[in-house]
Amino acid sequence: MTRKNRGAPPTNESRTWVPVTIRDVAKVAGVSTGTVSNVLNRPDIVAEATRRRVLEAVETTGFIRNTQAYQLRGGRSHTVGVVVLDVSNPFFTEMFRGAESSLQAEGYVLMLASTDDSVEREASFVRAMEEHRVEGILITPAAADLEGLAGLRTRGVPTVLLDRKAAADEFCSVTVDDVRGGELAARHLFDMGHTRIVFFNGPTTIRQCRDRRQGVRKAVRALSKRSPREASELSVGALTVRHGEEVVERILSMVPRPTAVMCANDLLALGVLRGLASRDVRVPEDLAVVGYDDLIFGSMLSPALTSVRQPAFELGVAAAELLLDEVRNPEHRHREVRFEPELVVRASSSTAP
C-alpha cells in the first residue's frame, strides 16, 4: 500500500507527497489557523513570541503558502513584473538589479521578461503578468507609441516606464537625456579632429536610437558653422554584437572612408571592434570607435572603449521607488525622473589620422 508522507518529497518507499497545510503549521505551533494566517499576512498584529513560534513551525514543516489562493481571497501578490527589450543586454540586467535591490527590501519578488523588441511578445508578457496579479509593472516599451499600454492605465495597474518618457498624465517614467548623450559623443569625436564620422544606429522604432541620432545631428549643426562636419548614418535591425560585426565591411567601403564611428550602444561597438580586428584595422589609429551605455566590459577591452555612461542601476532604483509610491500612496502623481549622461573617454578614440 502506498504510504503518504506529508510535507516531504517522495522517496522509493513513499510515492505520494501531500503538501503541508496551514492546519499542520497551527498544530506544530500550538496556535489557531487564524493566528497562522495573521502571521503570514498581518504580522504586525501578532505578539512577537507567537509570531516567532509560528515562523519556526513554518520552517520546520516546510510550509509553502498557496499564493494564487491567497490572491483570489483578495490578498496582495507581492510580485512586480519587469519587461525589458533584451535581457541579454547588460544595460537592462543592471537596471533590473537596481529595481530588485529596492523592491526585494520591501518584500517583493520580480517576474522578468524580455520582448526582443517585439510588440506581440510584450503584449503576451503583460497579459500573463496581469493574470498572475502583479502589483505593478516596470517596462521598456517596444513600440514607438504607448497605445499598447493604454489598457494598463485603464485597469489601474501601477506602471513605470524604464528609459522611456511618457506624458505627465499617462505613466511615471525614468529616463536618460539621450539627445544630450548623442551630442556628447559626436562632439568628442569632432573635437578630436574628425570631420567625417559615421553614426552606427539600431532600429529607429526604438526611442533611444532616435534620440541619440538627434543628438549627433545637433552636434553637426552646431559645429559646422565653424568648419565642415559630416555624420552619415548606418542602421541595423538590432542592437547586438553580431549586427555590429556584420556592418564593418559597409563602414570600410564607404567613400570617402570615415575616420570615426559612433555606435548607438556598447554591444554594437564591441561587434565593430571585433570586425575591425579581424581585418587588421587599428583602433584608434585607423578608425576611432565610441560606444554608448558604458557597460562593465568596456573598460576591459583593448583598447578600452570610450562610451557614454548611463546610470543603469540608479534608473532601476528610481523606477522601483516611483512604483512603490504609486502602489501605496493614494495622493500619488505621475512624474518623470531624468538622469544626465556622462562621456567616459578611453583609448578607443583619439585625434584623427
RAPE-V439812 format. One record per backbone hydrogen bond with DSSP energy under -0.5 kcal/mol. CO is the residue of the C=O (numbers start at 1). NH is the residue of the N-H. E is the energy in kcal/mol with one decimal. If there is no record, write none. Layout:
# RAPE-V439812
CO/NH/E  CO/NH/E
This chain:
# RAPE-V439812
3/16/-0.7  4/6/-0.6  5/8/-1.2  5/18/-0.8  13/3/-0.6  14/11/-1.8  15/17/-0.5  16/5/-1.7  16/18/-0.5  17/19/-0.5  18/7/-2.4  21/25/-1.6  22/26/-2.2  23/27/-2.4  24/28/-2.2  25/29/-2.5  26/30/-1.5  26/31/-2.1  32/36/-1.7  33/37/-2.5  34/38/-2.2  35/39/-2.3  36/40/-2.1  37/41/-2.3  38/42/-2.7  42/45/-1.8  43/46/-1.5  47/51/-2.9  48/52/-2.6  49/53/-2.0  50/54/-2.4  51/55/-2.4  52/56/-2.0  53/57/-1.7  54/58/-2.4  55/59/-2.1  56/60/-2.5  57/61/-2.6  58/62/-1.4  58/63/-1.3  65/67/-1.3  66/70/-2.2  67/71/-2.6  68/72/-2.2  69/73/-1.3  70/75/-2.1  71/74/-2.0  78/109/-2.2  79/135/-3.2  79/136/-0.6  80/111/-2.7  81/138/-3.0  82/113/-2.2  83/140/-2.5  84/115/-2.6  85/116/-1.9  85/117/-0.5  86/89/-1.7  88/90/-0.6  89/92/-0.9  89/93/-1.8  90/94/-2.6  91/95/-1.9  92/96/-2.5  93/97/-2.1  94/98/-1.8  95/99/-2.0  96/100/-2.9  97/101/-2.3  98/102/-1.1  99/103/-2.6  100/104/-2.8  101/105/-0.6  102/106/-0.5  103/106/-0.9  103/108/-2.4  104/107/-1.9  109/80/-2.3  110/112/-0.6  111/82/-3.3  113/84/-2.4  115/118/-1.5  117/119/-0.5  118/122/-2.0  119/123/-2.3  120/124/-2.0  121/125/-2.6  122/126/-2.7  123/127/-2.2  124/128/-2.2  125/129/-2.5  126/130/-2.2  127/131/-2.1  128/132/-1.4  129/134/-1.8  130/133/-1.8  136/81/-2.5  137/160/-2.3  138/83/-2.9  139/141/-0.7  139/162/-2.9  146/149/-1.4  147/150/-1.6  149/152/-0.7  149/153/-1.3  150/154/-2.3  151/155/-2.6  152/157/-2.6  153/156/-0.9  156/158/-0.7  158/137/-2.4  159/172/-1.1  160/139/-2.3  161/163/-0.6  161/174/-2.3  167/170/-2.1  167/171/-1.0  172/161/-2.7  173/337/-2.6  174/163/-1.7  174/164/-0.9  175/339/-2.8  176/178/-1.9  177/181/-1.8  178/182/-2.6  179/183/-2.0  180/184/-2.6  181/185/-2.0  182/186/-2.1  183/187/-2.8  184/188/-2.0  185/189/-1.8  186/190/-2.5  187/191/-3.1  188/192/-1.4  189/194/-1.9  190/193/-1.8  192/352/-1.5  195/197/-0.5  195/230/-2.4  196/259/-2.3  196/260/-0.8  197/232/-1.9  198/200/-0.8  198/262/-2.6  199/201/-0.9  199/234/-2.2  200/264/-2.2  201/236/-1.6  203/206/-1.6  205/207/-0.5  206/209/-0.5  206/210/-1.8  207/211/-2.6  208/212/-2.4  209/213/-1.8  210/214/-2.1  211/215/-2.1  212/216/-2.0  213/217/-2.4  214/218/-2.0  215/219/-1.9  216/220/-2.2  217/221/-2.5  218/222/-2.1  219/223/-2.4  220/224/-2.2  223/226/-1.5  223/227/-1.6  230/197/-2.5  232/199/-3.4  234/201/-3.5  238/240/-1.4  240/244/-1.7  241/245/-2.4  242/246/-2.3  243/247/-1.1  245/248/-0.9  247/250/-0.6  247/251/-1.7  248/252/-2.6  249/253/-1.3  251/254/-1.2  259/288/-2.4  260/198/-1.9  261/263/-0.5  261/290/-2.2  262/200/-3.1  265/269/-1.7  266/270/-2.6  267/271/-2.0  268/272/-2.4  269/273/-2.7  270/274/-2.2  271/275/-2.4  272/276/-2.7  273/277/-2.3  274/278/-1.9  275/279/-0.6  276/279/-0.8  276/281/-2.7  277/280/-1.4  280/282/-0.6  282/286/-1.8  282/287/-1.5  288/261/-2.4  289/306/-0.7  290/263/-3.2  291/308/-0.7  292/266/-1.6  293/310/-1.3  295/298/-1.8  296/299/-0.5  297/300/-1.3  297/301/-0.7  298/301/-0.8  298/305/-2.5  304/348/-1.8  306/291/-3.0  307/309/-0.6  307/344/-3.2  308/293/-3.4  309/342/-1.5  310/312/-2.1  311/315/-2.1  312/316/-1.9  313/317/-2.1  314/318/-2.6  315/319/-2.3  316/320/-2.3  317/321/-2.1  318/322/-2.1  319/323/-2.3  320/324/-2.6  321/325/-1.9  322/326/-2.0  323/327/-2.4  324/328/-2.2  325/329/-2.7  328/330/-0.7  329/332/-1.8  335/173/-1.9  336/338/-0.6  337/175/-2.6  339/177/-2.0  342/309/-3.9  343/345/-0.6  344/307/-2.1  346/349/-0.9  348/289/-2.3
